[in-house]
Amino acid sequence: MIRIVLDSCSSMTLAEAEKRNIKIVPMKYELNGKELNPLTDEIEIKEFYDMIENHDVNVKTSCVSPDDYRTIFEDAVKNNEEILYIALSKGLSGSYNSAQLAKNIILDDYPDATIEIVNSLSGSIGIKLLVDEAEILINEGKTISEIAEILNSYAKRLVSNFTIGSLYHLYKGGRLKFTAMMAGRLLHFKPVIATNSEGSLEKSGTFIGKNKAIGAMEESLDKAIDTTSRSIYIGYTNNIDEANRFKSKLEAKYPNLNVITEPIDKTMGCHCGPEAIAVFYFHK
């Protein structure tokens, strides 16, 4: 049996993971100095983003430790399961390297174990596009090595674009200088940020106003999307109405595709902040 493993930056809830027989490794975050597990804390997602929007809290994240991965991997190996770990982009987190270290430790102890690690080159809900494809390939009877190879090729075609409500959280995360943040606030600049071929973040454009930024993401999608693919995912933080308006536009244009809106997980939300909109799809 092949066991899919993700971390919580996939934005998959624990309930969904249990339904789909997927294991989730929590990528914990700190809220005012207290470490929390995003899968089990009692803070509702809207409450979390409201606190961030009002600057009532200090939040930060850290990568998953090798030991956390080792525990999940070892449990699967003991159940005679092959492990397919679809990782948050190596260009966004050190967790990918932690997982590789855990894999090496497991293989030392269990030489016959099978562990494949796929670098998603994406984050958050973008990882779900690869999970959807992985489940189809598993049901088709592909071997785990075949699946990993196919997913690695899909990852290179996975587009991850997002825009944000406030530059403040990019500044807090060290991705923007204070002067640039203040200038952006005054001029209502909204960047569109994408993952590049290495899975790292880069700015693809700057626009005056959120609507123009979302319009630019839609225009890019229109030019690039593989219309034979299955789904488009739209991620949002505390702005579901904005996400649903974007969804309606895309559904009208692409009736053959499943357009899905889902909230962005708290760990990723620490960096993008409230009022963020993201779109994920496969390009041609």
Buried (B, 14 or more C-beta within 10 A) or exposed (E): EBBBBBBBBBBBBBEBBEEEEBBBBBBBBBBEEEEBEBBEBEEEBEEBBEBBBEEEBEBEBBBBBBEBBBEBBBEBBEEEBBBBBBBBBBBBBEBBEBBBBBBEBBBEEBEEBBBBBBBBBBBBBBBBBBBBBBBEBBEEEBBBEEBBBBBBEBBEBBBBBBBBBBBBBBBBBEBBEEEBBEEBEEEEBBBBBBBEEEBEBEEBBBBEEBEBBBBBBBEBBEEBBEEEBBBBBBBBBBBBEBBEEBBEBBEEBBEEBEBBBBBBBBBBBBBBBBBBBBBBBBBE
